[in-house]
């Protein structure tokens, strides 16, 4: 063999060797990549598929977080996200519900029975929007001025920031940035030091405490009178007050997502208000809205996905109960939310409830077995939009002057068309004819 042939053979052999080395290197990289992919469960996915899987995983995690909470949870980001998604994803229902007017700028959910023809009443006054956006306004309470009822006020919760006080023209006259207030209620005639005061209480989700104020009748504003930081024994979600008509004792009920209810007695402590727990019982699943009948001694609570329960309001009443109405087969569409009592003469009157799922309000008789009376909704009219997806409500049958001579019904509006959420005021005679039904 010539030297030239030997050189060619050597070069060919060397090139083959380098090819084998390069192939081995590529193969080792491929095997390493397969191990990494197999470790993360991604071996069969392309780069585009990986991106899709990542997005899907994020969506599933987000959906799981939202499913762990209900649509009225407003003290975390998931609750806010859920409200935003409901507004955008379910906007088509507005036209079918609001046939008498244009759809609102904030779209409303599409839910069962929305197209049902209901008696419509109109608000004549709406309050200024609450300071915070999103799902913020929640529950109202009506304070009746003892000397001049036309100077009465509406106290409303802003569960993203505090409490607001409005006059009967809907103008905000005070805002207390005291915490994440959920529900609010009040009672007159509380002996506080050397005076008799109107006591206002609210549940503060910020520190799980009971916020307590008195109304200054001269300024119509709230003044803090809590003796100390009074913490709930459960994670509070809602509340209401009860005043025993005979003994005059004042009680505070706290409701919760766990379905537990606590009852506290409020008492004077050197001119401040203190409290002690006197009762605890379990309703079932999530409970928030409640109201107590001071004259008849009943405590009503709305189990959001189930219906309305009636218990005894006294501490020794235990857990005996009757069901007033139910979701599914009854007159309610979940969530069942705020409750209020319209007092009439001789133990008569009405129990009202927010049936949030179809934007309606249901009326029952106050006496006896709480017989069903009717359903109605608050529609658009006189330049004021209606109320949808209502959380809290309140009502009084007191004469509040020319604007509301037979009382007023107040409802939180979940989709205010002029900015943040607010409260709508409806003359009570448009809804109820006390003594004639």
DRENDRENVEX-843991 format. One line per field, with one value per residue (C-alpha): residue number from 1; residue in one letter; x, y, z. Coordinates in pm, 1 decimal. Each point is the difference from the previous one (the first is absolute). Layout:
DRENDRENVEX-843991
drenpa = [NUM_...]
lumgu = [a_...]
X = [X_...]
Y = [Y_...]
Z = [Z_...]
//
This chain:
DRENDRENVEX-843991
drenpa = [1_2_3_4_5_6_7_8_9_10_11_12_13_14_15_16_17_18_19_20_21_22_23_24_25_26_27_28_29_30_31_32_33_34_35_36_37_38_39_40_41_42_43_44_45_46_47_48_49_50_51_52_53_54_55_56_57_58_59_60_61_62_63_64_65_66_67_68_69_70_71_72_73_74_75_76_77_78_79_80_81_82_83_84_85_86_87_88_89_90_91_92_93_94_95_96_97_98_99_100_101_102_103_104_105_106_107_108_109_110_111_112_113_114_115_116_117_118_119_120_121_122_123_124_125_126_127_128_129_130_131_132_133_134_135_136_137_138_139_140_141_142_143_144_145_146_147_148_149_150_151_152_153_154_155_156_157_158_159_160_161_162_163_164_165_166_167_168_169_170_171_172_173_174_175_176_177_178_179_180_181_182_183_184_185_186_187_188_189_190_191_192_193_194_195_196_197_198_199_200_201_202_203_204_205_206_207_208_209_210_211_212_213_214_215_216_217_218_219_220_221_222_223_224_225_226_227_228_229_230_231_232_233_234_235_236_237_238_239_240_241_242_243_244_245_246_247_248_249_250_251_252_253_254_255_256_257_258_259_260_261_262_263_264_265_266_267_268_269_270_271_272_273_274_275_276_277_278_279_280_281_282_283_284_285_286_287_288_289_290_291_292_293_294_295_296_297_298_299_300_301_302_303_304_305_306_307_308_309_310_311_312_313_314_315_316_317_318_319_320_321_322_323_324_325_326_327_328_329_330_331_332_333_334_335_336_337_338_339_340_341_342_343_344_345_346_347_348_349_350_351_352_353_354_355_356_357_358_359_360_361_362_363_364_365_366_367_368_369_370_371_372_373_374_375_376_377_378_379_380_381_382_383_384_385_386_387_388_389_390_391_392_393_394_395_396_397_398_399_400_401_402_403_404_405_406_407_408_409_410_411_412_413_414_415_416_417_418_419_420_421_422_423_424_425_426_427_428_429_430_431_432_433_434_435_436_437]
lumgu = [x_x_x_x_x_x_x_x_x_x_x_x_x_x_x_x_x_x_x_x_x_x_x_x_x_x_x_x_x_x_x_x_x_x_x_x_x_x_x_x_x_x_x_x_x_x_x_x_x_x_x_x_x_x_x_x_x_x_x_x_x_x_x_x_x_x_x_x_x_x_x_x_x_x_x_x_x_x_x_x_x_x_x_x_x_x_x_x_x_x_x_x_x_x_x_x_x_x_x_x_x_x_x_x_x_x_x_x_x_x_x_x_x_x_x_x_x_x_x_x_x_x_x_x_x_x_x_x_x_x_x_x_x_x_x_x_x_x_x_x_x_x_x_x_x_x_x_x_x_x_x_x_x_x_x_x_x_x_x_x_x_x_x_x_x_x_x_x_x_x_x_x_x_x_x_x_x_x_x_x_x_x_x_x_x_x_x_x_x_x_x_x_x_x_x_x_x_x_x_x_x_x_x_x_x_x_x_x_x_x_x_x_x_x_x_x_x_x_x_x_x_x_x_x_x_x_x_x_x_x_x_x_x_x_x_x_x_x_x_x_x_x_x_x_x_x_x_x_x_x_x_x_x_x_x_x_x_x_x_x_x_x_x_x_x_x_x_x_x_x_x_x_x_x_x_x_x_x_x_x_x_x_x_x_x_x_x_x_x_x_x_x_x_x_x_x_x_x_x_x_x_x_x_x_x_x_x_x_x_x_x_x_x_x_x_x_x_x_x_x_x_x_x_x_x_x_x_x_x_x_x_x_x_x_x_x_x_x_x_x_x_x_x_x_x_x_x_x_x_x_x_x_x_x_x_x_x_x_x_x_x_x_x_x_x_x_x_x_x_x_x_x_x_x_x_x_x_x_x_x_x_x_x_x_x_x_x_x_x_x_x_x_x_x_x_x_x_x_x_x_x_x_x_x_x_x_x_x_x_x_x_x_x_x_x_x_x_x_x_x_x_x_x_x_x_x_x_x_x_x_x_x_x_x_x_x_x]
X = [0.0_133.4_58.1_-277.1_-250.8_109.6_-66.8_-346.5_-88.2_127.3_-201.7_-315.3_42.5_48.8_-306.2_-210.5_126.7_-98.2_-343.6_-47.3_110.3_-240.0_-286.3_67.8_0.2_-333.0_-147.6_110.7_-161.3_-322.3_-3.7_62.3_-285.0_-227.3_88.8_-78.2_-325.0_-97.8_74.5_-248.8_-250.7_45.0_175.9_-281.0_-55.6_133.5_98.3_-340.9_-172.0_206.5_-120.8_-360.7_44.0_147.6_-295.3_-242.2_166.8_-20.8_-366.4_-78.8_175.4_-190.3_-332.5_74.4_68.0_-325.0_-198.1_123.0_-188.4_-352.4_-105.7_-31.3_359.8_143.3_298.2_243.6_110.8_-184.2_-333.4_71.8_104.5_-317.0_-218.2_186.7_-39.2_-371.1_-53.5_172.1_-99.6_-368.3_-85.7_-257.6_-268.3_-50.8_-213.5_-245.8_-34.7_-9.6_-251.4_-113.7_339.8_351.0_248.9_236.7_366.4_91.5_-126.9_-192.8_4.1_-227.4_-185.4_-309.4_-337.4_134.0_-261.4_-279.6_-247.0_13.5_-172.3_242.5_37.0_230.1_247.1_-55.5_340.1_340.5_299.3_338.3_219.6_222.4_365.0_137.5_-51.9_-84.7_-228.4_5.2_-342.4_-184.6_-251.3_-211.8_-161.4_-257.3_27.7_-318.1_62.7_-195.7_-108.1_-6.8_-45.5_86.4_355.4_26.9_302.2_108.4_312.9_165.7_298.9_293.9_155.3_318.6_50.8_-253.3_-339.7_-183.9_-288.0_-247.6_-288.3_-338.9_111.1_271.9_287.3_290.0_40.0_263.2_247.0_188.3_297.7_0.2_45.2_-168.5_-359.7_-238.3_-347.4_-139.1_-299.6_-128.0_-235.9_-135.5_-49.7_330.7_100.1_352.8_141.5_-234.2_-170.0_-225.0_168.5_-58.3_264.3_142.9_201.1_185.6_224.1_354.8_167.6_335.1_67.5_-310.6_-135.6_-333.3_-6.7_-232.2_-113.3_-270.9_-188.1_49.0_-351.8_131.1_256.6_-168.5_347.5_146.9_228.6_200.3_-112.2_159.6_147.1_277.2_91.3_-270.3_95.8_-246.0_42.6_-70.6_121.4_-290.0_-177.9_-316.4_-187.2_-322.5_-135.4_-286.3_-153.3_-220.6_-323.7_-68.0_341.6_158.7_317.4_193.3_154.6_235.2_-16.1_305.7_-33.3_276.5_100.0_40.2_-372.2_51.5_-190.2_113.3_-216.9_154.5_-160.1_97.0_11.5_107.2_348.1_65.0_-155.4_142.0_-140.5_145.5_-117.8_-3.5_-85.6_-320.1_-83.2_135.0_-169.3_49.5_-242.4_171.5_188.1_86.5_-215.5_19.8_-327.5_-208.1_-264.4_-172.6_-360.5_21.4_-371.4_-63.1_341.5_97.7_343.9_6.6_312.6_59.4_200.3_111.7_-38.6_-287.7_-259.3_-127.8_-5.4_-186.1_141.2_-82.6_193.2_57.3_332.0_-172.0_-193.7_250.7_6.7_-366.6_-113.0_-253.4_57.0_-179.5_82.3_256.7_209.9_-128.1_-370.3_-55.7_-6.1_373.7_289.7_348.0_169.7_-245.0_136.6_-129.6_-305.1_-212.8_-320.4_-275.1_-180.1_-377.1_-257.6_-106.1_288.9_-72.2_231.6_239.3_327.9_195.7_296.9_241.2_-21.4_329.1_-2.6_-285.3_35.5_-325.9_-129.6_-242.3_-265.0_-142.4_-241.3_169.2_-258.4_-85.0_190.3_134.0_-238.7_135.5_-148.2_174.7_320.5_112.4_306.1_143.4_1.7_122.5_-208.0_6.6_364.8_113.5_111.2_-139.1_172.7_146.6_191.2_-90.8_183.7_-144.8_-339.1_-182.0_-348.6_-192.3_-369.1_64.4_-114.6_322.7_-157.5_-119.9_240.3_-97.6_-324.7_-73.7_354.6_282.4_157.8_377.9_190.4_365.3_53.9_265.3_7.6_-32.3_5.5_170.3_320.6_69.1_-274.3_-257.7_-340.3_-348.8_-289.8_-357.0_-313.3_-150.1_-354.3_115.2_66.5_-227.6_-343.1_31.9_-327.0_-175.3_149.9]
Y = [0.0_340.7_282.6_193.2_-283.4_-24.8_374.0_-20.9_-296.5_172.8_313.9_-204.7_-192.6_322.7_161.7_-305.6_18.1_367.4_-76.7_-270.4_237.6_271.1_-250.2_-122.4_360.1_80.3_-326.5_77.7_346.1_-156.1_-257.0_270.7_206.7_-302.0_-58.1_360.1_-7.9_-331.9_138.5_282.7_-210.3_200.9_-242.6_-6.4_377.7_246.6_354.7_124.4_-275.5_81.2_357.1_-115.5_-241.9_272.7_226.8_-282.5_-82.1_363.9_15.8_-320.6_133.6_328.0_-181.1_-220.2_302.6_161.3_-320.0_-4.2_324.5_129.2_292.7_235.0_-37.6_343.4_7.1_-171.3_26.7_-313.6_145.0_316.0_-201.2_-203.6_310.2_140.5_-325.9_-18.0_353.1_-65.0_-361.3_38.9_335.3_-128.9_-35.0_372.9_56.7_-274.6_121.1_374.8_23.5_343.1_167.7_-18.7_-250.8_121.7_67.8_-269.8_-323.3_-236.6_-379.8_-222.5_-217.2_-216.4_171.4_341.3_22.3_-67.5_287.7_161.5_301.1_291.0_295.3_297.7_171.9_372.5_61.8_-164.5_61.1_123.1_-292.9_-152.3_112.6_-338.8_-178.9_-361.6_-192.5_250.6_124.5_-264.7_70.6_302.5_98.5_276.6_241.7_196.2_348.0_29.5_363.3_53.1_-321.9_184.0_21.2_-376.5_-173.1_-311.6_-169.0_-220.8_-231.1_26.7_-339.9_114.8_286.6_100.0_157.5_281.7_212.1_152.4_243.6_-72.8_177.9_-260.9_238.5_-135.7_195.2_-220.0_-270.1_-204.6_-189.3_-236.8_-337.3_-256.5_32.4_-269.7_37.8_277.9_29.8_237.7_24.3_297.1_28.6_-138.4_122.9_130.5_174.3_287.0_7.4_-205.7_-63.0_-151.1_-272.0_-94.9_-321.6_-153.9_-298.1_101.9_-264.3_175.7_-120.8_-219.8_239.2_152.3_371.6_201.1_363.1_233.0_252.7_364.7_140.9_355.1_-81.9_-324.0_-150.8_-309.8_1.0_-303.6_-135.0_-346.3_-70.0_-214.0_-206.3_-267.5_-297.4_-251.0_-366.8_-92.5_163.4_239.9_44.5_187.8_134.8_145.4_130.7_-106.0_200.0_-185.3_200.3_-74.5_-8.6_249.4_-206.8_46.6_-293.6_-32.5_-300.0_-90.1_-232.8_-181.9_-192.7_-308.4_12.3_84.7_276.3_176.7_210.2_270.6_216.1_368.2_196.2_335.1_25.4_347.0_176.6_-240.9_-319.3_-338.6_-350.3_-361.3_-311.0_-169.8_-255.4_-187.5_-236.7_-136.3_66.9_-201.1_144.0_366.4_251.3_379.7_194.5_3.8_205.9_-22.3_80.7_196.7_-27.7_-365.6_-129.7_-170.0_-22.3_-51.5_-101.1_-67.6_-310.7_122.7_-316.2_-149.6_252.8_189.0_-141.1_132.4_-48.7_141.7_322.2_-45.1_-149.1_-304.1_-81.1_-262.5_-127.7_-85.7_146.3_4.9_66.9_304.3_-61.5_-181.6_10.8_-247.9_-71.3_323.6_369.9_65.1_-8.1_-32.4_182.5_89.7_321.9_295.0_-12.1_281.8_38.3_253.3_40.7_41.0_35.2_-285.7_-229.2_22.0_115.7_-158.8_-183.8_99.7_-182.9_50.7_-289.5_88.5_-265.2_158.8_360.3_-12.7_60.9_-237.1_107.7_-219.5_73.8_77.3_-180.3_-369.2_-232.7_280.6_-57.0_96.8_327.3_99.8_70.7_329.5_165.7_351.8_118.0_307.3_314.2_377.6_21.1_-252.9_-347.8_-303.0_-243.1_-338.0_-272.0_159.4_-95.6_194.5_166.2_194.9_141.2_228.2_76.5_332.7_325.4_159.8_318.2_106.7_-224.3_-319.8_58.3_-370.1_-119.8_-106.9_-317.3_15.9_-247.5_-32.3_14.7_-236.1_167.0_375.4_174.1_316.4_-135.1_-200.7_-196.7_187.2_-27.9_58.1_151.1_-101.1_153.1_-284.1_66.0_-105.2_-348.9_-61.4_110.4_-60.1_-109.5_-58.6_-329.0]
Z = [0.0_-92.8_245.0_-170.8_57.2_362.3_45.7_-148.5_214.4_313.8_-80.7_-69.6_321.8_195.1_-153.2_85.3_355.3_30.5_-144.8_262.2_276.6_-123.1_-25.2_350.9_130.4_-168.2_126.4_354.5_-18.9_-126.3_277.4_259.4_-137.7_9.9_365.1_88.1_-194.7_151.9_346.4_-52.7_-193.0_-320.5_-237.9_-253.8_-18.9_-251.0_100.6_-109.2_194.0_305.7_-13.5_-29.1_290.2_216.5_-70.4_67.7_332.6_107.4_-95.2_190.1_309.9_-28.3_-46.6_300.4_217.8_-107.8_58.9_359.5_67.1_-59.1_-220.3_292.8_121.0_-34.1_230.2_-238.2_-362.4_-108.8_106.7_-198.3_-305.3_17.0_1.1_-301.5_-191.6_79.3_-127.1_-333.2_-62.7_74.6_-151.3_-246.4_264.8_59.8_-308.8_94.6_356.5_-61.2_-283.8_112.0_-37.5_-138.8_135.9_268.8_-55.1_252.2_-154.1_226.9_27.4_-203.5_250.5_14.4_30.7_-98.5_-273.4_247.1_-1.4_342.6_147.1_-41.1_235.6_-42.3_227.0_44.6_162.0_-34.2_221.6_-106.3_-109.5_267.6_-21.0_-104.4_-330.7_-66.6_232.3_287.5_113.5_196.5_274.3_108.2_330.1_48.5_292.3_73.9_141.5_329.2_-48.5_-376.0_-201.8_-322.7_139.2_30.2_-151.3_-184.5_134.3_-262.3_4.1_-237.2_55.7_-170.9_243.1_265.7_68.7_-177.3_129.6_-248.7_38.8_-158.4_-317.3_-37.0_76.8_203.7_322.8_166.8_-91.5_258.3_-143.8_296.1_-169.4_-223.7_119.3_-120.0_151.2_218.2_231.0_270.0_294.2_195.2_373.9_130.8_347.5_-43.8_305.5_81.9_-339.3_-222.6_-332.7_-342.4_-31.7_-339.1_-36.4_-292.4_-65.2_-87.3_-215.5_17.8_354.4_53.8_261.2_98.7_-88.7_226.7_-34.2_123.9_-211.4_96.5_-61.3_-46.5_-268.5_-119.2_-8.6_163.6_304.2_110.1_339.9_7.9_344.0_-152.4_-305.5_15.2_-218.2_-142.7_86.0_-363.6_-320.4_-33.4_-333.9_99.0_303.4_137.9_331.9_226.2_285.9_245.1_14.9_367.4_166.4_-236.8_-36.3_-322.8_-187.2_-295.9_-238.1_-210.7_-301.0_-186.9_-310.6_218.1_73.9_367.3_180.3_316.1_228.9_219.9_265.8_-24.3_325.9_140.3_149.8_141.7_-294.9_-259.3_-151.1_87.4_-92.0_115.5_-197.7_119.0_-271.2_-300.7_-243.3_-352.2_-285.5_-274.3_-298.0_-73.2_188.9_-16.9_-1.6_316.4_180.8_338.1_84.9_326.0_80.1_-86.3_106.4_-326.3_-161.0_-378.2_-189.7_-369.3_-84.0_-340.3_-208.1_201.9_119.8_304.8_355.5_304.7_351.5_339.7_63.8_373.9_117.5_152.5_-321.4_-113.2_-356.9_-54.7_-333.1_-281.8_-370.6_-138.2_-368.7_-209.9_-314.6_-255.9_27.1_191.8_-80.9_31.0_-245.8_151.8_144.2_275.2_148.8_205.6_227.3_146.2_201.2_-69.0_331.9_-9.0_274.5_230.3_-92.5_-370.2_-273.6_-246.0_-30.8_-312.9_-151.5_-288.4_-246.3_-165.0_-270.8_-197.1_119.2_191.1_351.2_167.8_250.7_277.4_279.0_329.1_212.0_20.4_-232.5_-220.3_-287.9_-342.9_-130.7_-323.6_-190.1_-151.2_-148.1_-7.6_-361.1_-187.1_22.6_51.2_-101.6_262.1_-94.4_179.5_232.4_-88.0_185.7_331.7_316.2_293.6_44.9_271.0_46.9_234.5_23.1_177.2_-158.8_-125.0_-129.9_-346.3_-193.9_183.0_191.5_52.1_41.7_-228.7_-139.4_-57.1_-218.9_-92.8_-377.0_-133.6_-345.1_39.4_-340.7_129.5_146.9_311.9_171.4_208.5_170.0_-143.9_201.1_-88.8_162.0_202.2_-122.9_-347.5_140.0_297.2_112.4_371.3_155.8_-335.6_-114.3]
//
